Amino acid sequence: MTEIALTNGVKVPADSLAFWRFAWMDGNGATDRPIRLVQYDDTLPVAAVTLKYYDQEGQEQTYIPPTGATLRVKMRKPDEKWVLNDCLGVDAEGRVYFAFTLQMCAADGTGAWCNIQVTTENGTKHCQKINVQVERNAVQLDDITSTDEYRTLESLAKDVTDAAKIMKDNEAAIQSAYANMDAIKAAPENATAAAASAKEARSWAVGDTGTRQGEGMDNAKYYAALAQQVSQGAVGWYPNYEALYAAHEVGYDGNWAIIGDTDTIWVWDSDTGTWRDTGESSKFANYYDKTQIDTMLAAMKPNLKTVTVAASAWASGSYSVTWDDGSTTTYTACATVEVAGITTDSKISVSPRTCVTDNVRLVAALEPDAGAVKFYANAVPTGAATFILEVSS
């Protein structure tokens, strides 16, 4: 199995990539085709995005995130709920990898987009918006509600671990369901088509007319087999799309086939009257094994620290903070909290995923001391506030 090694130590199986896209850091250039998802997909499909820009000579270049940069994927879902999660990492050629979580697939529609945020000590840059389309699942689930998602690395990694275990334990069942996904989603429409075919089969149950397919066999058996095929939606495997079109120039809603030279599932699109490549692999996707997940966790955990600041820890006064560009800001409150592993060379930021209360939003700046972190604010929180700090040297 070929693996792609990311610069943070994570290894991604090359054939597990569900999407491959590019995006422009400066908003120029052509927009790549949209990423298509299926509502309620909980398999954590992985995307790889190449970031591009034009240099001063107008030449297309690849933007490689600098060492130590924090990479996050931001998504606005079709229902205008938001997601902000960590990316998995960057490979040697500068491609950024991230996973689509269940929440990113919870709401269906075409009005969604995502982009990559690259944060360094000089600020945050965003790539252009990448169009995302979430296809509606025919079976709606009341227990999955679309909400905003701001995930810590620990919880995201736990989801990856749990998903990998579920996939491993249920590989055979998932493979079967995945191979028949379009047929499952089209079940209501196919039931009507099956009933019509069965009715026609009964009307031709006696004798052989010699005017329809099935000549030389019992008509009832033929149309019963046809009804079963339509109800399932599958029309078979073909080496290429030319062979599919030759065998089925016209299809029906719910029909699907597997094409050999793309190893993907194709479905009949009645709106355009054509067979359409879904891009969904016909093979069972490879998921992270225990060794890979342990490596991922080992790389993630040392950079995250959870810090609780008690309300009593704040002291009033006049505190001036000097920024990297030489400018200063004055605050009226300061809290110093001891944090193990912090040095004077540490670079610290508050994870946006903890920005869920007014207490957190009151924090304006922080700077590291040896073994401690200072928090500054212009209004003292009325209760204890918990922060997730991202620390790098």
KOLMARKE-20430 format. One line per 3 residues: their letters; for each residue z, x, y of C-alpha. Coordinates in steps of 0.1 Angstrom, whole numbers, always signed. Layout:
# KOLMARKE-20430
A = Z:X:Y ~ ... .
//
This chain:
# KOLMARKE-20430
MTE = +0:+0:+0 ~ -11:+15:+33 ~ +16:+14:+60 .
IAL = +15:+18:+98 ~ +44:+40:+110 ~ +58:+29:+145 .
TNG = +73:+54:+168 ~ +108:+39:+164 ~ +108:+45:+126 .
VKV = +97:+10:+116 ~ +69:+9:+90 ~ +45:-21:+90 .
PAD = +23:-28:+59 ~ -13:-26:+72 ~ -25:-57:+53 .
SLA = +4:-78:+66 ~ -11:-81:+101 ~ -19:-117:+109 .
FWR = -35:-110:+143 ~ -52:-81:+162 ~ -58:-85:+199 .
FAW = -61:-66:+232 ~ -48:-74:+267 ~ -53:-59:+302 .
MDG = -24:-44:+321 ~ -41:-50:+354 ~ -55:-84:+348 .
NGA = -91:-72:+347 ~ -117:-73:+319 ~ -126:-100:+294 .
TDR = -101:-122:+277 ~ -99:-118:+239 ~ -102:-148:+217 .
PIR = -69:-169:+214 ~ -43:-163:+187 ~ -41:-194:+165 .
LVQ = -8:-204:+148 ~ +2:-233:+126 ~ +31:-255:+137 .
YDD = +64:-247:+118 ~ +51:-213:+105 ~ +83:-195:+94 .
TLP = +67:-165:+77 ~ +70:-143:+108 ~ +33:-133:+112 .
VAA = +29:-99:+129 ~ +5:-93:+158 ~ -8:-59:+171 .
VTL = -19:-57:+207 ~ -38:-29:+224 ~ -29:-26:+261 .
KYY = -59:-16:+284 ~ -65:-7:+320 ~ -92:+7:+342 .
DQE = -86:+42:+357 ~ -96:+52:+392 ~ -132:+61:+380 .
GQE = -135:+26:+366 ~ -134:+38:+330 ~ -116:+17:+304 .
QTY = -84:+34:+291 ~ -57:+26:+266 ~ -22:+21:+281 .
IPP = +4:+38:+259 ~ +40:+26:+267 ~ +61:+57:+277 .
TGA = +88:+69:+254 ~ +121:+50:+259 ~ +104:+19:+273 .
TLR = +118:-15:+263 ~ +91:-38:+249 ~ +94:-75:+248 .
VKM = +71:-104:+240 ~ +73:-134:+264 ~ +59:-167:+255 .
RKP = +55:-201:+272 ~ +52:-227:+246 ~ +29:-258:+250 .
DEK = +60:-279:+259 ~ +70:-253:+286 ~ +100:-240:+267 .
WVL = +103:-202:+268 ~ +107:-173:+243 ~ +117:-137:+251 .
NDC = +121:-115:+221 ~ +120:-78:+213 ~ +88:-62:+200 .
LGV = +89:-44:+166 ~ +76:-11:+181 ~ +45:+9:+190 .
DAE = +22:+30:+167 ~ +8:+64:+173 ~ -23:+50:+190 .
GRV = -2:+29:+215 ~ -7:-5:+198 ~ +23:-28:+204 .
YFA = +35:-49:+174 ~ +56:-81:+175 ~ +64:-111:+152 .
FTL = +59:-148:+159 ~ +92:-166:+151 ~ +97:-202:+140 .
QMC = +106:-212:+175 ~ +73:-198:+188 ~ +55:-221:+164 .
AAD = +77:-252:+169 ~ +56:-270:+195 ~ +19:-278:+190 .
GTG = -8:-277:+216 ~ -32:-254:+235 ~ -13:-249:+267 .
AWC = +6:-219:+255 ~ +4:-181:+263 ~ +23:-149:+257 .
NIQ = +23:-115:+271 ~ +39:-81:+266 ~ +66:-68:+290 .
VTT = +70:-30:+293 ~ +103:-21:+311 ~ +111:+14:+322 .
ENG = +135:+29:+347 ~ +108:+23:+373 ~ +106:-15:+367 .
TKH = +88:-40:+345 ~ +50:-43:+340 ~ +33:-73:+323 .
CQK = +0:-75:+305 ~ -24:-104:+312 ~ -17:-137:+295 .
INV = -29:-140:+259 ~ -40:-175:+250 ~ -21:-191:+220 .
QVE = -31:-222:+202 ~ -6:-239:+178 ~ -23:-263:+154 .
RNA = -4:-295:+149 ~ +12:-298:+114 ~ +3:-331:+97 .
VQL = +38:-333:+84 ~ +62:-335:+114 ~ +97:-322:+108 .
DDI = +126:-339:+127 ~ +150:-311:+120 ~ +130:-285:+139 .
TST = +133:-290:+177 ~ +116:-268:+202 ~ +141:-249:+224 .
DEY = +142:-218:+246 ~ +147:-187:+226 ~ +163:-155:+239 .
RTL = +170:-134:+208 ~ +191:-103:+202 ~ +177:-76:+180 .
ESL = +204:-83:+154 ~ +196:-120:+150 ~ +158:-113:+150 .
AKD = +162:-87:+123 ~ +184:-110:+103 ~ +157:-136:+104 .
VTD = +132:-110:+91 ~ +156:-101:+63 ~ +162:-137:+53 .
AAK = +125:-145:+55 ~ +116:-115:+33 ~ +142:-126:+7 .
IMK = +129:-162:+6 ~ +93:-150:+3 ~ +102:-126:-25 .
DNE = +123:-152:-44 ~ +96:-179:-41 ~ +64:-158:-41 .
AAI = +46:-180:-66 ~ +54:-213:-49 ~ +46:-200:-15 .
QSA = +13:-185:-27 ~ +2:-219:-40 ~ +13:-238:-9 .
YAN = -4:-212:+14 ~ -37:-214:-5 ~ -37:-252:-2 .
MDA = -23:-254:+34 ~ -53:-272:+49 ~ -54:-296:+20 .
IKA = -17:-304:+25 ~ -21:-310:+62 ~ -52:-332:+56 .
APE = -34:-353:+29 ~ -33:-386:+49 ~ -71:-385:+56 .
NAT = -79:-373:+21 ~ -60:-402:+6 ~ -85:-426:+22 .
AAA = -115:-405:+11 ~ -101:-404:-24 ~ -96:-441:-26 .
ASA = -132:-447:-14 ~ -145:-422:-41 ~ -125:-439:-68 .
KEA = -139:-473:-58 ~ -174:-460:-60 ~ -166:-444:-93 .
RSW = -155:-477:-107 ~ -187:-494:-95 ~ -208:-468:-114 .
AVG = -186:-467:-145 ~ -213:-481:-168 ~ -244:-461:-179 .
DTG = -263:-433:-163 ~ -286:-443:-134 ~ -305:-410:-132 .
TRQ = -306:-413:-94 ~ -274:-395:-85 ~ -256:-363:-93 .
GEG = -239:-365:-127 ~ -271:-374:-146 ~ -265:-367:-183 .
MDN = -228:-375:-182 ~ -207:-406:-179 ~ -207:-417:-143 .
AKY = -171:-428:-143 ~ -160:-393:-154 ~ -182:-377:-127 .
YAA = -169:-398:-98 ~ -133:-395:-111 ~ -137:-357:-109 .
LAQ = -153:-360:-75 ~ -124:-382:-62 ~ -99:-356:-74 .
QVS = -119:-328:-57 ~ -120:-347:-24 ~ -83:-356:-26 .
QGA = -74:-319:-30 ~ -99:-308:-3 ~ -110:-277:-20 .
VGW = -147:-270:-24 ~ -144:-236:-41 ~ -148:-198:-36 .
YPN = -180:-183:-22 ~ -189:-147:-16 ~ -200:-153:+20 .
YEA = -204:-181:+45 ~ -242:-183:+38 ~ -234:-193:+2 .
LYA = -208:-219:+14 ~ -234:-235:+38 ~ -260:-234:+10 .
AHE = -237:-253:-13 ~ -221:-276:+13 ~ -242:-280:+44 .
VGY = -221:-310:+54 ~ -184:-313:+47 ~ -156:-338:+53 .
DGN = -123:-336:+72 ~ -98:-318:+49 ~ -124:-298:+30 .
WAI = -117:-261:+27 ~ -131:-230:+10 ~ -122:-194:+4 .
IGD = -149:-168:+16 ~ -149:-135:-3 ~ -162:-111:+23 .
TDT = -136:-122:+49 ~ -108:-130:+24 ~ -99:-160:+47 .
IWV = -97:-198:+44 ~ -126:-218:+60 ~ -123:-255:+70 .
WDS = -148:-281:+79 ~ -146:-290:+116 ~ -160:-325:+121 .
DTG = -159:-321:+159 ~ -186:-294:+158 ~ -202:-302:+124 .
TWR = -196:-266:+112 ~ -174:-246:+88 ~ -148:-227:+108 .
DTG = -130:-195:+99 ~ -92:-202:+103 ~ -85:-165:+101 .
ESS = -57:-173:+76 ~ -56:-148:+47 ~ -64:-161:+13 .
KFA = -42:-134:-2 ~ -4:-134:-3 ~ +9:-115:+27 .
NYY = +31:-85:+23 ~ +65:-87:+37 ~ +91:-62:+46 .
DKT = +111:-49:+16 ~ +148:-39:+17 ~ +140:-2:+25 .
QID = +118:-11:+54 ~ +143:-36:+68 ~ +172:-11:+65 .
TML = +151:+14:+84 ~ +143:-12:+111 ~ +180:-21:+115 .
AAM = +190:+16:+116 ~ +166:+21:+145 ~ +177:-11:+163 .
KPN = +215:-12:+161 ~ +225:+21:+178 ~ +208:+9:+210 .
LKT = +227:-24:+213 ~ +263:-27:+225 ~ +282:-60:+230 .
VTV = +306:-58:+259 ~ +331:-85:+271 ~ +343:-84:+307 .
AAS = +375:-103:+312 ~ +380:-123:+345 ~ +411:-101:+352 .
AWA = +390:-69:+350 ~ +373:-75:+384 ~ +386:-58:+415 .
SGS = +377:-68:+450 ~ +365:-43:+476 ~ +333:-28:+491 .
YSV = +312:-10:+465 ~ +279:+8:+474 ~ +254:+13:+446 .
TWD = +225:+38:+450 ~ +193:+30:+433 ~ +167:+54:+418 .
DGS = +145:+51:+449 ~ +173:+61:+472 ~ +181:+26:+485 .
TTT = +216:+12:+484 ~ +232:-22:+479 ~ +268:-32:+486 .
YTA = +288:-55:+464 ~ +322:-71:+468 ~ +335:-69:+433 .
CAT = +336:-43:+405 ~ +347:-43:+369 ~ +350:-11:+348 .
VEV = +349:-15:+310 ~ +354:+13:+284 ~ +324:+15:+260 .
AGI = +322:+40:+232 ~ +292:+63:+231 ~ +283:+60:+268 .
TTD = +276:+93:+286 ~ +267:+102:+322 ~ +231:+106:+310 .
SKI = +229:+71:+294 ~ +204:+46:+307 ~ +217:+11:+306 .
SVS = +203:-24:+312 ~ +216:-59:+305 ~ +194:-77:+280 .
PRT = +177:-107:+295 ~ +185:-126:+263 ~ +221:-128:+274 .
CVT = +212:-145:+307 ~ +223:-180:+297 ~ +253:-187:+320 .
DNV = +260:-184:+357 ~ +286:-158:+350 ~ +260:-134:+336 .
RLV = +236:-141:+365 ~ +263:-130:+390 ~ +261:-94:+377 .
AAL = +239:-75:+402 ~ +239:-39:+390 ~ +257:-15:+366 .
EPD = +259:+22:+363 ~ +273:+44:+335 ~ +303:+67:+336 .
AGA = +314:+89:+307 ~ +328:+64:+282 ~ +327:+34:+305 .
VKF = +303:+10:+322 ~ +307:-4:+358 ~ +296:-40:+365 .
YAN = +291:-51:+401 ~ +289:-86:+416 ~ +292:-105:+449 .
AVP = +311:-133:+432 ~ +338:-128:+406 ~ +332:-148:+374 .
TGA = +359:-174:+367 ~ +360:-166:+330 ~ +352:-139:+305 .
ATF = +316:-129:+303 ~ +299:-113:+272 ~ +269:-90:+277 .
ILE = +244:-73:+254 ~ +237:-39:+267 ~ +206:-19:+257 .
VSS = +215:+18:+259 ~ +192:+48:+257 ~ +196:+85:+265 .
//
